[in-house]
Amino acid sequence: MAQQSAEAIEAVIDKYSRHVNPGLAKLLQFGGFGDVEVEAEGCVVTLASGAKCLDFLGGYGVFSLGHRHPRVVEAVQKQLHRMPLSTRAYFNEPQALLSQKLAEAAPGSLQYVFYSNSGAEAVEAALKFARMATGRTGFVAAEGAYHGKTMGALSVTGREKYRKPFLPLIDDVQFVPYNQPEALRRAVTENTAALLLETVQGEGGIVPATPGYLAEARRICDAAGALLIADEVQTGLGRTGRMFGVNHDGVTPDILTLAKALGGGVMPIGATLYTPEIGLRVFGENPYIHTSTFGGSPLACAAALAALQVIEEEGLAHAAEEKGIWLKNRLQEVQERTGALRDVRGLGLMVGVEFELQDVAELAINGMARRGVIAGYTLNNPRVIRFEPPLIVSCSEIDTAVSAFAEAVEEALGMLEGVEAL
Ligand SMILES: Cc1ncc(COP(=O)(O)O)c(C=O)c1O
């Protein structure tokens, strides 16, 4: 695609300001993202100005296979020419094949799948299934958790700032500090329908579950007769170095949610996996009790099926583990050199860098964008820059991104010193 003029870029941004979201348009420009994305392949995004960027944000986990993985594109093209959407009157084969594949990959007896189009919808289904399967109303979730912005998912999202304008939400929700089993023991009771946890808190600041935490959560739920929901919308399908985040603790949840990477970076799709016992209680009397018009379309399922095959055949979970260690080592060198980082942490290729000062994080993201590397902060903890590149990233691409990061941090520190000296 030919490079576009500054006027053409400005025209797109202007339409965002007039017709999409003026605040967002300002924020993106201020953050160093005042360009238009036009093409992408692998780890590289091409902008209208002609600049090429390394994608280390990875669509918050969407682009695990990189952009436009050829096998996913081919599967989608084939399905597109046959039948992209379902009549919903008949069965469709891509959905049947994908469901079998997910059931084989998932731990324990998570052998049924409900399909939707996003992470929040996958969580909505999980919450409704938990209430119906247990006949209880309460939920326990973690402070800092992020589960989406629909009314139900927002109700269990652990950040006041996003919940408050929409109150009253589901009010039977108790929030507990993450990684504290003692708090779970107090909160999960015979009124709890489900405990909902991420296996690595993504928007909460890339906080991995401490070893044993999820296993203890499982025991606590079993003792109280509550369900355990693992929200793997961001951590699922290899991102953390295992197929699922729960695999690190050898835990089988009762319900597991997926989205983001499931569509292979090409199609949107959400999935809620559940056990036969839950299936019987939720859908036993009425198979239409929870539905979605577009969920599980042949096109999305064909993309997801190809994505799962690539993740397995290319060993992307293992790649995430190895490249994650490489990335963390490089970032730790920056920590030693600059002293500006409070922490470098993460699992697999879900890595976060926490700064002493929020200002440094914001300036560093801007500086990285100017140096051709896309990164972002975590929504519920803006002191943390996240690195979630495609799992196909090379070590040399990691080195390039970390060099840009180091330069951007040093530049940010210099700017802040300058401001202080004024
Ligand atoms: C763990 C988790 N759950 C749910 C969601 C919501 O997904 P979506 O934005 O597709 O609705 C997200 C999105 O970041 C997430 O990280």
PDBQT file of the ligand as one rigid body, heavy atoms in Angstrom, charges set to zero:
ROOT
HETATM    1  C1  LIG A 501      -9.152 -11.479  31.353  1.00  0.00    +0.000 C 
HETATM    2  C2  LIG A 501     -10.093 -10.738  30.469  1.00  0.00    +0.000 A 
HETATM    3  N1  LIG A 501     -11.396 -11.037  30.486  1.00  0.00    +0.000 NA
HETATM    4  C3  LIG A 501     -12.288 -10.405  29.709  1.00  0.00    +0.000 A 
HETATM    5  C4  LIG A 501     -11.879  -9.397  28.848  1.00  0.00    +0.000 A 
HETATM    6  C5  LIG A 501     -12.891  -8.692  27.993  1.00  0.00    +0.000 C 
HETATM    7  O1  LIG A 501     -12.704  -9.023  26.662  1.00  0.00    +0.000 OA
HETATM    8  P1  LIG A 501     -13.368  -8.120  25.496  1.00  0.00    +0.000 P 
HETATM    9  O2  LIG A 501     -12.656  -6.821  25.476  1.00  0.00    +0.000 OA
HETATM   10  O3  LIG A 501     -13.145  -8.945  24.253  1.00  0.00    +0.000 OA
HETATM   11  O4  LIG A 501     -14.816  -7.988  25.822  1.00  0.00    +0.000 OA
HETATM   12  C6  LIG A 501     -10.529  -9.056  28.792  1.00  0.00    +0.000 A 
HETATM   13  C7  LIG A 501     -10.075  -7.971  27.896  1.00  0.00    +0.000 C 
HETATM   14  O5  LIG A 501      -9.005  -7.436  27.998  1.00  0.00    +0.000 OA
HETATM   15  C8  LIG A 501      -9.605  -9.731  29.620  1.00  0.00    +0.000 A 
HETATM   16  O6  LIG A 501      -8.312  -9.430  29.598  1.00  0.00    +0.000 OA
ENDROOT
TORSDOF 0
